Amino acid sequence: MRDKNFDADLLKTLNDQPMPAAPLTDDEFARVLDAACAKLPKAKPAKHRFPWGRIAAAAAACLAVGLGSLFSWLNRGGQDDYVSLQSEQLNKYAETVESTAETADSPYTLTLGQVFNDGDWLRISLMLTSEDDSLAGFNAIGPSEDAVEKALQNGGGQYGTLALDNGTELNGGVTFEKRDDRTFVTGINYELFLAPDDLAGHTATLTLSDLVACNKSIVETDGKSYWHYDYADQTPLPGTYTLTFTIPDVSDAGVRTMDTPVEHNGITLQSVRATPAATKVLLSFPAEQHWVNVRLFTEDGTELGHERGEGGWWTDGAWTADPADFDHPEQCTKASYDYFAAVPENCHSLTVKVYDFDTDAELTTFTVELP
């Protein structure tokens, strides 16, 4: 789509620039973009006329390249802050949308950059930009306390709820982080695995209002699962922003699976599914076994961040949330699934460690080979 609508010279020049294998940092992104723009061929306008069309197209192409790299920037390494469902390759497979929302009497624009659907998670990236320097003194943007409270009162959802045309609502948290003085970005992760139906093709609407700019700092953290923040200098931002888009089809691009059950010490690893969006580990274990905690490691020993888990039962060869339909639910085999950060594409071996939820004793370890 961008080949038809944006400056071909700029796109070609960008493709010719040396790109690092790892996700681009801010400095690398700026270097590549500046180098490409500097190499654009000079237009020869007629006397007293200016190539506004070409300039606009080049600017649009620059914006498109920026929007197409949001996931890469959000998932960059070396951060002290928490990154939800970190993924090195999500940027590679996500669809670029480029849908914008503006509001009257406000210098700010909200843009939907990228969308990815792996069937379990809908992941989107957003960019909020300012036409002036009013945000330069802040490092984060998020909902006001009143907005969060209102969302909780309206059905217990989070601020950032995605409303679908079939009445379904998906919950997701919103916190923009600073990319530069005029640009703030965020990623929102929506839990499709909680929805009863496939939501691909449905129209989704996201409305953000009552935003505040602030200076966010970490008060206390263990660097893994506990984060306590302070939000200083809270300043309200004007405007209500509404974005509408179609949920894309479930993508199988970049998906790797292990679906041959393996049993050890009474616990069965039913499957592992690694997608560009997340990694799912599914276990089953005897009814008398306590619930379990799961940790996941790559072949070099790096632990992948745990996002969330769900306990249930293993019946008829599948996970189920409620065994009430069965005559003796207390005899049902237990099961749990856990979601982790995405497995890097160059990793082909995982270690799954299972611990007793009550005692923290290690119960078993599995080694998983991925294609």
Salt bridges, closest charged atoms under 4 A:
ASP7 OD2 - ARG54 NH1 3.54
ASP9 OD2 - ARG54 NH2 3.23
ASP16 OD2 - LYS12 NZ 3.16
ASP26 OD1 - ARG179 NE 3.60
ASP81 OD2 - LYS216 NZ 3.53
ASP120 OD2 - ARG273 NH1 3.81
ASP133 OD1 - ARG182 NE 2.84
ASP165 OD1 - HIS202 ND1 2.72
GLU177 OE1 - ARG76 NH2 3.32
ASP181 OD1 - LYS178 NZ 3.04
GLU191 OE2 - ARG308 NH1 3.23
GLU303 OE1 - ARG295 NH2 2.80
GLU310 OE1 - ARG308 NH2 2.11
GLU330 OE2 - HIS328 ND1 3.57
ASP338 OD2 - HIS306 NE2 2.72
GLU345 OE1 - LYS92 NZ 3.36
ASP356 OD2 - HIS290 ND1 3.04
ASP358 OD2 - HIS290 ND1 3.44
GLU362 OE2 - LYS353 NZ 3.70
